[in-house]
Amino acid sequence: RSFAIIVLCMIAIFVGFQSISRGLPAFRDLKEGTTTVTVTSCTYEQGSHRRSRRRGRGRTVYDNYFTMTLADGTLHTTTIETDQPTSIQTMGGTYEVLYQACKVQSGSSSMTLDVYEHSWIIVDARLN
């Protein structure tokens, strides 16, 4: 009985730690708001993987990787998952700006992003 209590306590501590460590960046972002950053260069790559379903069948989904170099030299990668390999080209909004800057213009044009700094959620993107 005491072994079960110890195991349950360890699981509770682990789950609590995970909740706090994943929630803290989002909380800080809400408190601090968005930050404007300048992307000096970026690259685009696409990969794919199988997403399994309950009945044993799966489907292929496409991972669109945007790796951005900021003005301060740091790197950030944003991954956008799509159902079709060409869906990213027609999504519009922020995704269109990322695709234009990183793929169509081969990463040679700079852009400005409004992001939540701690969770790296992109709110807005503009080509410079």
Backbone as a printed PyTorch tensor [residue, N CA C, xyz], in Angstrom:
tensor([[[  0.8170,  -1.1890,   0.0000],
         [  0.0000,   0.0000,   0.0000],
         [  0.8680,   1.2640,   0.0000]],

        [[  1.9000,   1.2910,   0.7840],
         [  2.7610,   2.4610,   0.8360],
         [  3.5170,   2.6470,  -0.4860]],

        [[  3.8570,   1.5280,  -1.1450],
         [  4.5100,   1.6290,  -2.4410],
         [  3.5890,   2.3180,  -3.4500]],

        [[  2.3330,   1.9780,  -3.4460],
         [  1.3630,   2.5900,  -4.3610],
         [  1.2270,   4.0840,  -4.0820]],

        [[  1.2440,   4.4660,  -2.8240],
         [  1.1450,   5.8840,  -2.4630],
         [  2.3790,   6.6420,  -2.9480]],

        [[  3.5450,   6.0350,  -2.8020],
         [  4.7760,   6.6720,  -3.2640],
         [  4.7470,   6.8450,  -4.7790]],

        [[  4.3170,   5.8200,  -5.5030],
         [  4.2380,   5.8920,  -6.9560],
         [  3.2450,   6.9760,  -7.3760]],

        [[  2.0940,   7.0300,  -6.7270],
         [  1.1030,   8.0570,  -7.0420],
         [  1.6370,   9.4590,  -6.7690]],

        [[  2.3650,   9.6230,  -5.6860],
         [  2.9570,  10.9280,  -5.3680],
         [  3.9840,  11.3300,  -6.4170]],

        [[  4.7950,  10.3740,  -6.8650],
         [  5.7950,  10.6680,  -7.8930],
         [  5.1210,  11.0580,  -9.2050]],

        [[  4.0470,  10.3640,  -9.5600],
         [  3.3090,  10.6940, -10.7760],
         [  2.6910,  12.0870, -10.6520]],

        [[  2.1360,  12.4070,  -9.5050],
         [  1.5320,  13.7230,  -9.2790],
         [  2.5810,  14.8310,  -9.3750]],

        [[  3.7580,  14.5810,  -8.8300],
         [  4.8330,  15.5770,  -8.9140],
         [  5.2610,  15.7730, -10.3630]],

        [[  5.3950,  14.6860, -11.1010],
         [  5.7840,  14.7750, -12.5030],
         [  4.7460,  15.5320, -13.3170]],

        [[  3.4870,  15.1920, -13.1570],
         [  2.4090,  15.8620, -13.8970],
         [  2.3420,  17.3420, -13.5070]],

        [[  2.4860,  17.6320, -12.2410],
         [  2.4840,  19.0210, -11.7910],
         [  3.6350,  19.8100, -12.3710]],

        [[  4.8130,  19.2200, -12.3960],
         [  5.9770,  19.8800, -12.9800],
         [  5.7590,  20.1590, -14.4630]],

        [[  5.2280,  19.1730, -15.1920],
         [  4.9720,  19.3500, -16.6180],
         [  3.9630,  20.4740, -16.8530]],

        [[  2.9240,  20.5200, -16.0590],
         [  1.9010,  21.5580, -16.2080],
         [  2.4750,  22.9450, -15.9700]],

        [[  3.2620,  23.0700, -14.9410],
         [  3.8470,  24.3730, -14.6170],
         [  4.8810,  24.7670, -15.6640]],

        [[  5.7490,  23.8440, -16.0670],
         [  6.8150,  24.1950, -17.0140],
         [  6.2650,  24.5410, -18.3940]],

        [[  5.1520,  23.9390, -18.7810],
         [  4.5630,  24.2630, -20.0800],
         [  3.6410,  25.4740, -19.9890]],

        [[  3.0510,  25.7130, -18.8500],
         [  2.1400,  26.8360, -18.6840],
         [  2.8330,  28.1470, -18.3820]],

        [[  4.0020,  28.1010, -17.7920],
         [  4.7140,  29.3170, -17.4110],
         [  5.0670,  30.2040, -18.6040]],

        [[  5.6070,  29.6610, -19.7110],
         [  5.8760,  30.5400, -20.8560],
         [  4.6120,  31.2250, -21.3890]],

        [[  3.5110,  30.4990, -21.4530],
         [  2.2640,  31.0950, -21.9300],
         [  1.7860,  32.1830, -20.9790]],

        [[  1.9120,  31.9650, -19.6930],
         [  1.5250,  32.9690, -18.7070],
         [  2.3900,  34.2220, -18.8540]],

        [[  3.6920,  34.0320, -19.0120],
         [  4.5920,  35.1750, -19.1890],
         [  4.2580,  35.9380, -20.4640]],

        [[  3.9110,  35.2100, -21.5420],
         [  3.5350,  35.8630, -22.7910],
         [  2.2860,  36.7120, -22.6270]],

        [[  1.2990,  36.1940, -21.9240],
         [  0.0780,  36.9680, -21.6910],
         [  0.3710,  38.2230, -20.8820]],

        [[  1.2680,  38.1020, -19.9460],
         [  1.6160,  39.2320, -19.0900],
         [  2.4150,  40.2910, -19.8530]],

        [[  3.3760,  39.8580, -20.6760],
         [  4.2890,  40.7760, -21.3480],
         [  3.8100,  41.2330, -22.7250]],

        [[  2.9330,  40.4810, -23.3690],
         [  2.4560,  40.8490, -24.7050],
         [  3.4250,  40.4200, -25.7910]],

        [[  3.1770,  40.9250, -26.9840],
         [  3.9960,  40.5240, -28.1300],
         [  5.2730,  41.3570, -28.2240]],

        [[  6.2400,  40.8070, -28.9370],
         [  7.5170,  41.4490, -29.2020],
         [  7.7110,  41.4880, -30.7100]],

        [[  8.2810,  42.5620, -31.2080],
         [  8.5810,  42.6690, -32.6360],
         [ 10.0340,  42.2680, -32.8610]],

        [[ 10.2420,  41.3220, -33.7910],
         [ 11.5910,  40.8600, -34.1240],
         [ 11.7940,  40.9600, -35.6310]],

        [[ 13.0440,  41.1110, -36.0240],
         [ 13.3950,  41.1760, -37.4400],
         [ 14.0920,  39.8910, -37.8470]],

        [[ 13.6050,  39.2850, -38.9110],
         [ 14.2080,  38.0770, -39.4710],
         [ 15.0990,  38.5060, -40.6250]],

        [[ 16.3810,  38.1890, -40.5310],
         [ 17.3210,  38.5950, -41.5790],
         [ 17.4110,  37.5700, -42.7040]],

        [[ 17.1820,  36.3040, -42.3940],
         [ 17.1730,  35.2650, -43.4250],
         [ 16.3660,  34.0790, -42.9190]],

        [[ 15.9210,  33.2610, -43.8580],
         [ 15.1490,  32.0770, -43.4570],
         [ 15.2400,  31.0110, -44.5350]],

        [[ 14.9420,  29.7940, -44.1300],
         [ 14.9160,  28.6740, -45.0630],
         [ 13.6070,  27.9290, -44.9020]],

        [[ 13.2400,  27.2040, -45.9430],
         [ 12.0010,  26.4250, -45.9390],
         [ 12.3190,  25.0020, -46.3640]],

        [[ 11.7890,  24.0510, -45.6230],
         [ 11.8930,  22.6410, -45.9780],
         [ 10.5570,  21.9850, -45.6920]],

        [[ 10.2820,  20.9170, -46.4200],
         [  9.0520,  20.1830, -46.1680],
         [  9.3790,  18.7100, -45.9610]],

        [[  8.7730,  18.1360, -44.9550],
         [  8.9070,  16.7180, -44.6860],
         [  7.5070,  16.1280, -44.5260]],

        [[  7.4340,  14.8570, -44.2760],
         [  6.1250,  14.2310, -44.0730],
         [  6.2610,  13.1070, -43.0560]],

        [[  5.1320,  12.7570, -42.4870],
         [  5.0810,  11.6120, -41.5870],
         [  3.6670,  11.0410, -41.6060]],

        [[  3.5410,   9.8360, -41.1080],
         [  2.2350,   9.1730, -41.0530],
         [  1.5640,   9.4920, -39.7290]],

        [[  0.3160,   9.9020, -39.8050],
         [ -0.4820,  10.1220, -38.6050],
         [ -1.4590,   8.9520, -38.5330]],

        [[ -1.3170,   8.1570, -37.4890],
         [ -2.1510,   6.9560, -37.3860],
         [ -3.5260,   7.2990, -36.8160]],

        [[ -4.4720,   6.5060, -37.2060],
         [ -5.8410,   6.6380, -36.7100],
         [ -6.1860,   5.4010, -35.9150]],

        [[ -7.3210,   5.4160, -35.2910],
         [ -7.7200,   4.3210, -34.3990],
         [ -7.8770,   2.9870, -35.1010]],

        [[ -8.3860,   2.9650, -36.2860],
         [ -8.6940,   1.6980, -36.9480],
         [ -7.5280,   1.1490, -37.7640]],

        [[ -6.3310,   1.5430, -37.4430],
         [ -5.1680,   0.9950, -38.1070],
         [ -4.7700,   1.7070, -39.3810]],

        [[ -5.6730,   2.4940, -39.9180],
         [ -5.3340,   3.2510, -41.1110],
         [ -4.6680,   4.5460, -40.7020]],

        [[ -3.8210,   5.0090, -41.5410],
         [ -3.1470,   6.2700, -41.2700],
         [ -3.2180,   7.1590, -42.4860]],

        [[ -2.7360,   8.3530, -42.3170],
         [ -2.6740,   9.2750, -43.4460],
         [ -1.3600,  10.0270, -43.3710]],

        [[ -0.9240,  10.4960, -44.4970],
         [  0.3110,  11.2570, -44.5600],
         [ -0.0070,  12.7250, -44.3260]],

        [[  0.7430,  13.3450, -43.4360],
         [  0.6490,  14.7830, -43.2160],
         [  2.0120,  15.3890, -43.5320]],

        [[  1.9970,  16.6760, -43.8460],
         [  3.2050,  17.3430, -44.3110],
         [  3.6380,  18.4000, -43.2990]],

        [[  4.9040,  18.3460, -42.9440],
         [  5.4890,  19.2850, -41.9940],
         [  6.2750,  20.3300, -42.7790]],

        [[  5.8790,  21.5840, -42.6220],
         [  6.5350,  22.6960, -43.2950],
         [  7.4030,  23.4130, -42.2760]],

        [[  8.7140,  23.3280, -42.4480],
         [  9.6770,  23.8820, -41.4950],
         [ 10.2010,  25.2250, -41.9890]],

        [[ 10.0040,  26.2570, -41.2020],
         [ 10.5330,  27.5790, -41.4830],
         [ 11.5940,  27.8750, -40.4300]],

        [[ 12.8590,  27.8810, -40.8440],
         [ 13.9650,  28.1620, -39.9280],
         [ 14.4150,  29.5920, -40.1760]],

        [[ 14.2950,  30.4220, -39.1410],
         [ 14.5390,  31.8550, -39.2730],
         [ 15.7350,  32.2920, -38.4390]],

        [[ 16.5800,  33.1190, -39.0360],
         [ 17.6900,  33.7410, -38.3280],
         [ 17.2820,  35.1640, -38.0010]],

        [[ 17.2950,  35.4990, -36.7140],
         [ 16.8990,  36.8310, -36.2760],
         [ 18.0770,  37.7880, -36.3600]],

        [[ 17.7830,  39.0690, -36.2300],
         [ 18.8200,  40.0990, -36.3140],
         [ 19.9000,  39.9120, -35.2590]],

        [[ 19.5410,  39.3390, -34.1020],
         [ 20.5410,  39.1240, -33.0430],
         [ 21.3220,  37.8190, -33.2150]],

        [[ 21.0670,  37.0810, -34.3050],
         [ 21.8030,  35.8570, -34.5900],
         [ 21.1580,  34.5760, -34.0980]],

        [[ 20.0880,  34.6750, -33.3230],
         [ 19.4260,  33.4680, -32.8340],
         [ 18.6050,  32.8100, -33.9350]],

        [[ 18.4130,  31.5060, -33.8050],
         [ 17.6160,  30.7290, -34.7630],
         [ 16.3130,  30.2910, -34.1170]],

        [[ 15.2490,  30.3170, -34.8900],
         [ 13.9570,  29.7960, -34.4450],
         [ 13.3570,  29.0090, -35.5990]],

        [[ 12.7830,  27.8600, -35.2800],
         [ 12.1010,  27.0630, -36.2900],
         [ 10.6310,  26.9730, -35.9400]],

        [[  9.7900,  27.2640, -36.9250],
         [  8.3490,  27.1320, -36.7860],
         [  7.9100,  26.0290, -37.7210]],

        [[  7.1070,  25.0950, -37.2070],
         [  6.6140,  23.9860, -38.0080],
         [  5.1140,  24.1190, -38.1710]],

        [[  4.6570,  24.0600, -39.4090],
         [  3.2340,  24.1290, -39.7090],
         [  2.8570,  22.8380, -40.4150]],

        [[  1.8900,  22.1270, -39.8610],
         [  1.4640,  20.8530, -40.4160],
         [  0.2780,  21.0650, -41.3440]],

        [[  0.3360,  20.4620, -42.5440],
         [ -0.7590,  20.5610, -43.5060],
         [ -1.1500,  19.1670, -43.9950]],

        [[ -2.3730,  19.0710, -44.5480],
         [ -2.8670,  17.7950, -45.0570],
         [ -2.3590,  17.4720, -46.4600]],

        [[ -2.0510,  18.5030, -47.2350],
         [ -1.5860,  18.3290, -48.6040],
         [ -0.2170,  18.9910, -48.7530]],

        [[  0.6200,  18.4970, -49.6580],
         [  1.9550,  19.0840, -49.8010],
         [  1.9440,  20.5300, -50.3020]],

        [[  0.8840,  20.9310, -50.9990],
         [  0.8240,  22.2880, -51.5460],
         [ -0.0910,  23.2130, -50.7440]],

        [[ -0.6760,  22.7500, -49.6740],
         [ -1.6150,  23.5730, -48.8920],
         [ -0.9670,  24.8300, -48.3370]],

        [[  0.2800,  24.7720, -47.9560],
         [  0.9600,  25.9190, -47.3520],
         [  1.0260,  27.0880, -48.3260]],

        [[  1.0060,  26.8050, -49.6130],
         [  1.1200,  27.8500, -50.6310],
         [ -0.1290,  28.7180, -50.7170]],

        [[ -1.2520,  28.2200, -50.2480],
         [ -2.5160,  28.9350, -50.4090],
         [ -3.2030,  29.2660, -49.0860]],

        [[ -2.5130,  29.1490, -47.9770],
         [ -3.1490,  29.3470, -46.6770],
         [ -3.4310,  30.8140, -46.3680]],

        [[ -2.6530,  31.7280, -46.8960],
         [ -2.8760,  33.1470, -46.6670],
         [ -2.3680,  33.6130, -45.3160]],

        [[ -2.5270,  34.8930, -45.0520],
         [ -2.1490,  35.4970, -43.7790],
         [ -0.6790,  35.3470, -43.4510]],

        [[ -0.4100,  35.0630, -42.1940],
         [  0.9570,  34.9110, -41.7050],
         [  1.6980,  33.8010, -42.4450]],

        [[  1.0010,  32.7030, -42.7300],
         [  1.6340,  31.5820, -43.4130],
         [  2.0860,  31.9740, -44.8150]],

        [[  1.2920,  32.8120, -45.4920],
         [  1.6670,  33.2650, -46.8250],
         [  2.9480,  34.0980, -46.7870]],

        [[  3.0640,  34.9680, -45.7900],
         [  4.2630,  35.7960, -45.6600],
         [  5.4850,  34.9150, -45.4010]],

        [[  5.3630,  33.9400, -44.5040],
         [  6.4790,  33.0280, -44.2390],
         [  6.8780,  32.2740, -45.5110]],

        [[  5.8980,  31.7710, -46.2270],
         [  6.1830,  31.0160, -47.4520],
         [  6.8360,  31.9090, -48.5010]],

        [[  6.3220,  33.1220, -48.6740],
         [  6.8950,  34.0510, -49.6500],
         [  8.3530,  34.3690, -49.3070]],

        [[  8.6110,  34.6930, -48.0570],
         [  9.9620,  35.0970, -47.6560],
         [ 10.9510,  33.9430, -47.6960]],

        [[ 10.5310,  32.7810, -47.2180],
         [ 11.4740,  31.6720, -47.0380],
         [ 11.5870,  30.7430, -48.2430]],

        [[ 10.5210,  30.5980, -49.0170],
         [ 10.5560,  29.6790, -50.1540],
         [ 10.6020,  30.4170, -51.4820]],

        [[  9.6060,  31.2670, -51.7430],
         [  9.5130,  31.9210, -53.0400],
         [ 10.7040,  32.8450, -53.2720]],

        [[ 11.0730,  33.6220, -52.2560],
         [ 12.2040,  34.5410, -52.3850],
         [ 13.4950,  33.9390, -51.8430]],

        [[ 13.5090,  32.6460, -51.6540],
         [ 14.6880,  31.8770, -51.2420],
         [ 15.3510,  32.3960, -49.9700]],

        [[ 14.5730,  32.9700, -49.0820],
         [ 15.1090,  33.4260, -47.8080],
         [ 15.9240,  34.6910, -47.8880]],

        [[ 15.9290,  35.3370, -49.0640],
         [ 16.7820,  36.5090, -49.2350],
         [ 16.1290,  37.8080, -48.7650]],

        [[ 14.8110,  37.8180, -48.5760],
         [ 14.1640,  39.0530, -48.1120],
         [ 13.9490,  38.9740, -46.6070]],

        [[ 14.0710,  40.1200, -45.9750],
         [ 13.8630,  40.1300, -44.5280],
         [ 12.3850,  40.3540, -44.2320]],

        [[ 11.9960,  40.0190, -43.0210],
         [ 10.6130,  40.2330, -42.6000],
         [ 10.5890,  40.6010, -41.1300]],

        [[  9.4800,  41.1770, -40.7340],
         [  9.2690,  41.5640, -39.3500],
         [  8.1380,  40.7140, -38.7950]],

        [[  8.3660,  40.1560, -37.6070],
         [  7.3620,  39.3070, -36.9610],
         [  6.9500,  39.9180, -35.6320]],

        [[  5.6730,  39.8010, -35.3260],
         [  5.1800,  40.0710, -33.9790],
         [  4.9540,  38.7060, -33.3540]],

        [[  5.6870,  38.4080, -32.2880],
         [  5.6340,  37.0800, -31.6780],
         [  5.4420,  37.1830, -30.1730]],

        [[  4.9040,  36.1200, -29.6160],
         [  4.9580,  35.9390, -28.1690],
         [  6.3150,  35.2900, -27.9090]],

        [[  7.1690,  35.9960, -27.2530],
         [  8.5790,  35.6420, -27.1530],
         [  8.8470,  34.2880, -26.4920]],

        [[  8.1400,  33.9560, -25.4470],
         [  8.4580,  32.7480, -24.6760],
         [  7.9070,  31.4710, -25.3060]],

        [[  6.7380,  31.5500, -25.9170],
         [  6.1690,  30.3670, -26.5600],
         [  6.3840,  30.3660, -28.0760]],

        [[  6.9440,  31.4440, -28.6050],
         [  7.2370,  31.6370, -30.0190],
         [  6.0000,  31.3840, -30.8900]],

        [[  4.9090,  32.0090, -30.5310],
         [  3.7080,  32.0020, -31.3470],
         [  3.7540,  33.2690, -32.2050]],

        [[  3.6660,  33.0780, -33.5220],
         [  3.7310,  34.2020, -34.4430],
         [  2.3260,  34.7820, -34.6040]],

        [[  2.1820,  36.0550, -34.2650],
         [  0.8880,  36.7380, -34.3460],
         [  0.7250,  37.4190, -35.6960]],

        [[  1.8000,  38.0210, -36.2100],
         [  1.7390,  38.7410, -37.4740],
         [  3.1110,  38.6890, -38.1380]],

        [[  3.1100,  38.7220, -39.4610],
         [  4.3570,  38.7160, -40.2280],
         [  4.2250,  39.6900, -41.3930]],

        [[  5.3020,  40.4340, -41.6540],
         [  5.3150,  41.4060, -42.7330],
         [  6.6540,  41.3260, -43.4650]],

        [[  6.5980,  41.3520, -44.7880],
         [  7.8330,  41.4310, -45.5720],
         [  8.3830,  42.8370, -45.4870]],

        [[  9.6970,  42.9720, -45.3920],
         [ 10.3270,  44.3080, -45.3480],
         [ 10.6820,  44.7640, -46.7470]]])
